[in-house]
Amino acid sequence: MKQLPRVLIVEDEPAIAELIAVNLLHGGFDPVLAQDSVTAQRELDANLPDIILLDWMLPGQSGVSLARQWRKQARSKDIPIIMLTAKGDEPDKVEGLDAGADDYITKPFSTQELLARIRAVLRRRAPEAINDTVSVGALMLDASTHRISFKDQDLKLGPTEFKLLHYLMKNAERVHSRSSLLDKVWGDHVFIEERTVDVHVKRLREALGDAGAMVETVRGAGYRLTNQLPGAALPNRSNL
């Protein structure tokens, strides 16, 4: 018999947790409940879930803090996380996504929407098991070790900036619109404004330092990662 996808529900309100669990069970999932960060970590240690539904406001350690912690742990860093919260403002959504969440759903929500989001995240995460290494000029990214370097100097990027850079490097020299970057990096199931891309591109450039100039703005079109650094010396034709 095929094993049902295991869903860890980290929610401190019993009525909401039970409602979600019942609907997940009917939707073809295997729900597991945890009311706080300690119980959630215990469940995670005992049996890795296929996806985590994580409430923002928890007793003790917050959901955002917990997401950051799990993203740093080798065993849990690739588990998809959907953040559940009453915080619906864009800065809160950005914070949740930056903490490592794959999606964000605001309370109150319909169970059908939640089930659709879960299926969408699982579909999109399935092919991401490839841990490749990609380089563009002196810029190198190793997805398996989550390391980036430029001219052999290590760089530190946040999780969203890492995903953004990875995609741009794998598709170097191509122009990508803001909407296409939202679909490919954040996922077409995530509903955030296109200007959020600008914020993360700015952060990416700052984190890349001298290599930040490789991320070009193409007026009226979007962004492109190029190996042609501005100001690079052109060949002296008199010597050709």
C-alpha positions as CSV (number, residue, x, y, z in Angstrom):
1,M,0.0,0.0,0.0
2,K,1.3,3.5,-0.9
3,Q,2.3,5.5,2.1
4,L,0.3,8.7,2.6
5,P,2.3,12.0,2.6
6,R,3.0,12.8,6.2
7,V,2.1,16.4,7.3
8,L,3.4,17.8,10.6
9,I,0.9,20.4,11.9
10,V,2.4,22.8,14.4
11,E,-0.5,24.8,15.7
12,D,-1.2,25.7,19.4
13,E,-5.0,26.2,19.0
14,P,-6.5,22.7,19.4
15,A,-9.7,23.4,17.5
16,I,-7.9,24.7,14.4
17,A,-5.3,21.9,14.6
18,E,-8.1,19.2,14.7
19,L,-10.0,20.8,11.9
20,I,-6.9,20.9,9.7
21,A,-6.0,17.3,10.6
22,V,-9.5,16.0,9.8
23,N,-9.5,17.7,6.4
24,L,-6.0,16.5,5.6
25,L,-7.0,12.9,6.5
26,H,-9.9,13.1,4.1
27,G,-7.7,14.7,1.5
28,G,-5.3,11.8,1.4
29,F,-2.6,12.9,3.9
30,D,-1.3,11.5,7.2
31,P,-1.5,14.4,9.8
32,V,0.6,14.6,12.9
33,L,-0.1,17.3,15.6
34,A,2.3,19.3,17.7
35,Q,1.2,22.3,19.9
36,D,4.6,23.9,20.5
37,S,8.2,24.0,19.2
38,V,9.4,21.3,21.7
39,T,6.8,18.8,20.6
40,A,7.4,19.7,16.9
41,Q,11.1,19.1,17.2
42,R,10.4,15.7,19.0
43,E,8.1,14.7,16.1
44,L,10.7,15.8,13.5
45,D,13.4,13.8,15.2
46,A,11.3,10.7,15.4
47,N,10.0,10.7,11.8
48,L,10.6,13.3,9.1
49,P,7.4,14.6,7.5
50,D,6.9,15.3,3.8
51,I,5.7,18.9,4.6
52,I,5.2,21.1,7.7
53,L,2.3,23.5,8.4
54,L,3.8,26.0,10.8
55,D,1.8,28.5,12.8
56,W,3.6,31.9,13.3
57,M,2.5,32.5,16.8
58,L,3.5,29.7,19.1
59,P,4.1,29.5,22.9
60,G,7.8,29.9,23.5
61,Q,9.7,29.8,20.3
62,S,7.9,31.5,17.3
63,G,7.2,29.7,14.0
64,V,9.5,32.1,12.2
65,S,12.4,31.3,14.6
66,L,11.6,27.6,14.3
67,A,11.7,27.8,10.5
68,R,15.1,29.4,10.5
69,Q,16.4,26.8,12.9
70,W,15.1,23.9,10.7
71,R,16.6,25.4,7.6
72,K,20.0,25.4,9.3
73,Q,19.8,21.7,10.2
74,A,21.0,19.2,7.6
75,R,18.3,16.7,8.3
76,S,15.4,19.2,8.0
77,K,16.6,21.9,5.7
78,D,14.8,20.6,2.6
79,I,11.4,19.9,4.2
80,P,8.8,22.2,2.6
81,I,7.2,24.6,5.1
82,I,3.9,26.4,4.7
83,M,3.5,29.3,7.3
84,L,0.0,29.7,8.8
85,T,-0.6,33.1,10.4
86,A,-3.1,35.9,11.0
87,K,-0.3,38.4,9.9
88,G,-1.3,39.3,6.4
89,D,0.8,42.4,5.6
90,E,3.4,42.1,2.9
91,P,6.4,42.8,5.3
92,D,5.2,39.8,7.4
93,K,4.9,37.6,4.3
94,V,8.4,38.6,3.2
95,E,9.8,37.8,6.7
96,G,8.1,34.4,6.7
97,L,9.4,33.6,3.2
98,D,12.9,34.8,4.2
99,A,12.9,32.6,7.2
100,G,12.6,29.6,4.8
101,A,8.9,29.1,4.3
102,D,7.9,27.8,0.9
103,D,4.5,29.4,1.0
104,Y,2.3,31.5,3.3
105,I,-1.4,31.3,4.0
106,T,-3.3,33.9,6.0
107,K,-6.0,33.0,8.6
108,P,-8.9,32.5,8.1
109,F,-8.4,30.2,5.1
110,S,-10.5,27.6,3.4
111,T,-9.5,24.0,3.8
112,Q,-9.7,23.5,0.0
113,E,-7.2,26.3,-0.5
114,L,-4.9,24.8,2.1
115,L,-5.0,21.4,0.4
116,A,-4.3,23.0,-2.9
117,R,-1.3,24.9,-1.5
118,I,0.1,21.7,0.0
119,R,-0.2,19.8,-3.2
120,A,1.3,22.7,-5.1
121,V,4.3,22.9,-2.8
122,L,4.9,19.1,-2.9
123,R,4.7,19.2,-6.7
124,R,7.2,22.0,-7.0
125,R,9.6,20.7,-4.5
126,A,9.7,17.2,-5.9
127,P,12.2,17.9,-8.7
128,E,14.4,20.0,-6.5
129,A,16.4,17.1,-5.2
130,I,19.2,17.8,-7.7
131,N,22.2,19.2,-5.8
132,D,24.2,20.7,-8.6
133,T,27.2,23.0,-8.9
134,V,27.0,25.9,-11.3
135,S,29.5,28.7,-12.2
136,V,29.4,31.9,-14.1
137,G,32.8,33.5,-14.6
138,A,34.4,33.7,-11.1
139,L,31.1,33.2,-9.4
140,M,30.5,29.7,-8.1
141,L,27.5,28.1,-6.3
142,D,27.3,24.6,-4.8
143,A,23.7,23.7,-4.1
144,S,24.5,20.5,-2.2
145,T,26.6,22.4,0.4
146,H,24.8,25.7,0.1
147,R,28.0,27.6,-0.6
148,I,28.7,30.5,-2.8
149,S,32.1,32.0,-3.7
150,F,33.4,34.8,-6.0
151,K,37.1,34.7,-6.9
152,D,37.6,32.0,-4.2
153,Q,36.1,34.3,-1.5
154,D,33.1,32.8,0.4
155,L,29.9,34.8,0.4
156,K,26.9,34.6,2.7
157,L,23.4,34.7,1.3
158,G,19.9,34.4,2.9
159,P,17.7,31.5,1.7
160,T,15.6,33.5,-0.7
161,E,18.7,35.3,-2.2
162,F,20.3,31.8,-2.6
163,K,17.3,30.5,-4.5
164,L,17.2,33.6,-6.6
165,L,20.9,33.5,-7.5
166,H,20.8,29.7,-8.2
167,Y,18.0,30.3,-10.7
168,L,19.7,33.3,-12.4
169,M,23.0,31.4,-12.6
170,K,21.4,28.3,-14.2
171,N,19.8,30.7,-16.7
172,A,22.6,33.2,-17.2
173,E,22.5,35.8,-19.9
174,R,18.7,35.4,-20.2
175,V,16.3,38.3,-19.2
176,H,13.7,37.3,-16.6
177,S,10.7,39.4,-15.9
178,R,9.6,40.0,-12.3
179,S,6.5,37.8,-12.7
180,S,8.6,34.9,-14.1
181,L,11.0,35.1,-11.2
182,L,8.1,35.0,-8.8
183,D,6.9,31.8,-10.5
184,K,10.3,30.1,-10.7
185,V,11.9,31.1,-7.4
186,W,8.9,31.7,-5.1
187,G,6.4,29.4,-6.9
188,D,3.3,30.3,-8.8
189,H,1.2,29.4,-5.7
190,V,2.7,32.3,-3.7
191,F,0.8,35.5,-3.9
192,I,3.1,38.5,-3.2
193,E,3.7,41.7,-5.2
194,E,6.2,41.9,-8.0
195,R,8.1,44.7,-6.3
196,T,9.1,42.1,-3.7
197,V,11.5,40.8,-6.3
198,D,13.2,44.2,-6.5
199,V,13.8,44.1,-2.7
200,H,15.5,40.7,-2.9
201,V,17.6,41.6,-6.0
202,K,18.9,44.6,-4.0
203,R,19.8,42.3,-1.1
204,L,21.4,39.9,-3.5
205,R,23.6,42.5,-5.0
206,E,24.7,43.8,-1.6
207,A,25.5,40.3,-0.4
208,L,27.5,39.5,-3.6
209,G,29.7,42.6,-3.1
210,D,31.9,43.1,-6.3
211,A,30.0,40.3,-8.0
212,G,26.7,42.2,-7.5
213,A,27.3,44.1,-10.8
214,M,26.8,40.8,-12.6
215,V,23.0,41.1,-11.8
216,E,21.8,43.6,-14.4
217,T,18.6,45.5,-14.5
218,V,17.1,45.4,-18.0
219,R,14.9,48.5,-18.3
220,G,11.3,47.6,-18.9
221,A,12.0,43.9,-19.0
222,G,13.4,42.6,-15.7
223,Y,16.8,41.2,-14.6
224,R,19.7,39.2,-16.0
225,L,22.8,37.6,-14.6
226,T,25.8,38.1,-16.9
227,N,29.5,37.3,-17.0
228,Q,30.2,40.7,-18.7
229,L,31.1,42.9,-15.7
230,P,30.7,46.6,-16.4
231,G,33.9,48.4,-16.9
232,A,35.8,45.3,-17.9
233,A,38.7,46.0,-20.1
234,L,38.1,45.6,-23.8
235,P,40.7,44.0,-26.1
236,N,43.2,46.4,-27.6
237,R,42.5,46.2,-31.3
238,S,45.9,47.7,-32.2
239,N,47.4,44.5,-30.8
240,L,45.1,42.1,-32.6
